[in-house]
Amino acid sequence: MRALSTVLTWLAAASCLWAVSAAVRMCVWLSRQGVAVNWFWFRLFLPWYVQRYRTLTQARGGRPGPLFSEFVVTINLALLLGVAAVITRVAGSR
C-alpha cells in the first residue's frame, strides 16, 4: 500500500504541474490579447484569469478554449489523486 500511495502522490504532483503549465499558457494568451496580467499576484487572481480566458475564447469560437479544458481536467485529477494517496496511506498504516 505504501508504494501505491507514493505512486499516487507523484501522479498528483505531475498533474498539478500540468495544471500550472496550462494556467501560465492561458495567461500568456490573455497577455497577447491585451489583457493586463499581474504576474506578481498570479496565484491570487488565477480564478479570474481562467474565467476571463474562458469567456474570451467562448466569444470568439463558441466554445471554451482547449487550455481551459486542460486546466480543469488536470486540477481535478490532481485533487482526486491526492485524496486517493491519503486514503491509501491511511489504510496501509492500519
N, C-alpha and C positions, 0 to 999 in steps of 0.2 A: 504494500500500500504506500509505503514511503516513496518508492520510485515513481509510482503513478502520480503522487502529489507533486513531486519535483517536475515531472514532465508537464503536468497541467499548469504549474506555475510558470515555466519557461514559455509555454504556448500563450498564456495570458500576457506575459511581458512582451512577446513578439507582436501580439495583436494590438497592445497599447501603442507600441512604436509605429505600427502601421497606421493607426488612427491619428496619431500626432502628425505623421507624414502627410496624410490626406488633409488634415486641418491646415497645415502650413501651405500646402499647394492651393487650397481654397483661398487662403488669404493673399497669396501671391496673385492669383487670378483676379481677386477683388481689387487689389492694388493696381493691376494693369487696366482695370475698367474705370479707374478714377476714384475708387472708394478709399478714403484715408484709413490705413491700418496702423494702429498703435502697437508696435511690437513689444514695447515695454510692459503693457498691460494685456498682452495676448491671452493669457490664461483667464483673466477676469472677463474679458469680452468675447471669449470663444463662442458661447451660445449665440450671441448677436451676430457674429461673423458667419456662422454656419447658416443661420436663418436668412441673412442677407444674401448669401450665395444661392440659397435655395430659391428665394423669391426672384432674384435677377435671372437665373437660368430658366426658371419656370416661365417668366415673362417672355424670354427670347424663343424658347423652343417648345413650350407647352408642358414640359416635364422637368423635374429637378435634374441638375447636372450629375454626371457619374461620380464625382468626388463626394457628393452628399450621401449617396447610397453606400459608397465605400466607407465613409466615416461612420455612418450609423451602424452598419453591419459589424465592423471591426470593434467599435467601442462596446457594443452589446455582447459580442463574442468574448471580449476581454473580461467583462463582468461575469458572464456565465462560467468561463474557465476559472476565474479567480474563486468564485463560490464553490465550484466543484473541487478545486485544490484544497480549500479549507475543510470541506466536508470529508474528503479522503484522508487528510492529515489527522483530523479528529477521530475518525472511525478507525484509523490504523493504530492510534495510540491506546485504544481500549483493549 
